[in-house]
Amino acid sequence: MGHLLFFGFEDVAQNNLFNLCKPRYNVIDVGTNIGWTILNFGRLVQTGSVIGFEPDPFNHQVCKKNISLNTLTNIQLLPFGLGDRESEMSMEVRTPGNRGGNRIAPAASDNAVPVQIKRLDTVQEVKSLGTIHLIKLDVEGYELHVLRGANNLLTLYKPTLFIEVDDQNLKDQGHSAKELLVFLEELGYTSILHAETGQSVDRTFEFANSHFDIIAQVQ
């Protein structure tokens, strides 16, 4: 596919994400929002499979419609979120006009909707794929919860990971960017790169006020 441009600027990180996606790949999209990324995944994997997770009812319906309009039959969209335990939680709608910033509410919120949370390790639709090649993870600070709930699948399949790292969002959820990197390193992800610059990232990186994507691979 061609290079992506937003407001006249090339989105290098997004281009690098889509370059990771190959024909016949099985891809997991955690934090699907209204479907821009998952629609591209569906086209790129061709005869592969894509499973998306979007628990916000409004975003889920919009994404479902977008998938239908694009007649992509290799995409499954599931109406729940992911974490490290099965539960019902509240999703905070921080900006109603831009629901891409929705997040699991770290504290009581007046503007929230109830959502179901499951562990990726237990999702039958994912287990039935047989293997996983790529996981994209963008859940506004809840990333480490999701990864801990996917520990078995990560250990078994060692998929490439594309993860948003926002230290403040992670801290809002009780974690930090350093903790996230330590978790990945201990799972054997020895190649962790800044998705835009290609710079190596590890637990010694200066994460204060950071907001960027990483590409993590087992080598």
N, C-alpha and C positions, 0 to 999 in steps of 0.2 A: 504494500500500500504506500501511498505518497506520504510526505512529511506533513505532520499536523501543525497548523498555525492557529494561534489564538490571539486576537487583537493585534495581528501583524507580527507576533513573535513565535518562533518555532518552539514547541513543547518537546524538549529533548528527552525528558524522562518518560513521557508517554510514548514517544517513538521507540525508545529502548525497551519499554514494556512490550509493545506489539512485536518487536523484533524477536522477542523470546518465544513467541507463540507460533508453533509450527503445525503443518498439516498432520492430522491424526492424533494430535495432542488431546489429553483430557485436562481441562482447566477448571479451577474453582475461583469464583469471584465473590469475595466476602465484603459486603458493603456495596451492593450493586447500584443503589440510588435509582435513577430513572432509565438507566440502561446503555449509556454511551459506550462504556467499556465492554460490556458483555456482548453487545451487537457486533463490535469489531472482533472479539474473540470468536463468536459464532462463525463469522466469515473466514477467519484465518485458519481455524482448525479443520475446516472442510468436513471430512467424515469423522472427526473427533467429536468429543462431547464437552459441553460446558454446563456447569451448575452454578447458579447464582443464589445469594442469600440477601433478602431485603425485607426486614421485619416491619418497617413503617407502612401502614396500610395504604396511605396515599401514594407514596413512591412505588410500592409494589404494584398497584393497579396501573399506574402510568407506564412502568417498565413492562408489565405484561402486555399492555396494548402495543407498545413499541416493538416488542418481539413479534407479535402477531402481524403487525403492519409490514414487517420486513421478511415475513414468511421463512423464518429460520427455525427448522424443526429439530436442530441438534442442541437446543438450549432448554434446560429445566430451571424454573425460577421458584424457589422455596420461600414461604412466607414467615420465616422465623430468623432470629439472629443466632450468633454463636458465642460461646464463652467457655468457661472451665467447669460449669455445672449446669444441670437442667433446672430451669426455674422460670417464673414469670417476673419480668422486671419492667421498669418504666423507661420509655425512650423520650428524652427531652427534645422538644422542637424549639431550637434556639432562635431560628429565623424562619417564620412561616413562609415567607416568600422565596426562600432558598433552603430547601430541606436537605441539601447535601451535607449540611453541618449538624444534622441530627446525631445524638449520641445517647448511649446508656446513661441515665441520669445518675451522677455521682452523689447527689443529695436530693432532698425533696424538691419538687418543681411543680409549679401551678400549670405549666404548659407542657404536659407530657401525655403519652399514650401507652397503654399496656402492651407489651410484646413478649412472645415466647422465646426462650433461649435454650439451645441444645448444644451438646458437645459434638464437634465435627467427627470425632472417633466413632460416634454412635449413629450417624446419619446413614440409613440404609442405601439411599440413592447414590451416595459417594462411595460406600463400600462396594457397591455392585459394579463400579467402573473397572475394577481390577488393578488399575494403577493411576497415579496422579502425576502429571508432568510440571504443572505450574499453578501456583496460588497467588492471587492478588488480594492484598489485605489493606483496607482503608476504612477504619471504624472509629475514628476520632478519639484515640487514646485507649481503646479497649483491646488493642492488638495482642498484648501479652496474655490476657485472659483467653482469647481465641486460640493462640498457639499452644497454651497449656492443655486446652481441651482437644487438641489435635496431635498430642505427643506420639501416640501409637502410629498414626498414619504418616507423620513426618519421619519417624524412625524407620518405618517399613519402606516407604516409597522415595524418600529424600527429594521431594519436588523442589524446583527453583521457586524462591519466594520473592515477591515484589511487595514491599511493606512501607506504608507511610510512617515516618518517625517524627513525632511532634512531642518534644520533651514535656511541655506544659500540659498538653492533653493527657499524656501518660501519667503524669503526677496527679492530675485531677482524678484518675482512676486508681490511685494507690501504688503506681509503679514509676519507673523512670526509663529513659532511653538506654542508660547503662545496663539496667536489669534485663532489658530486651536483648541487648547484644550478648550479654553473658549467657542467657538462655540459648540463643542460637549457636554460639560457640560450643557450648557443652553438648549440643545435639550433633556436632560435627560440621556445622556450616563454617568452613574455614575461609571461604571467599565471600566477603561482604563489601560491596562497592556502593558508593554514592551513585544513584541512578542517573544523575545529570552529568557530573564531572568525571566519573570513573575513579575517584579517589578511594583508596582503601579505608574502611571504617571498622574500628574495633572498640573494645570497652574503654580504651584510653582516650577516645575522641572527645573533643570539647563540645558537649551537647547543650550548653546553656542557650536558651531561646532558639533552639534549632527547629527547623521544619523542612524536611526533605524526604525523598524516597530512597530506599536501599534495595539492591538486588543481592540476595543471599543464595549461595550454592554450595553443595557438598562436593569437594574435589579430592 
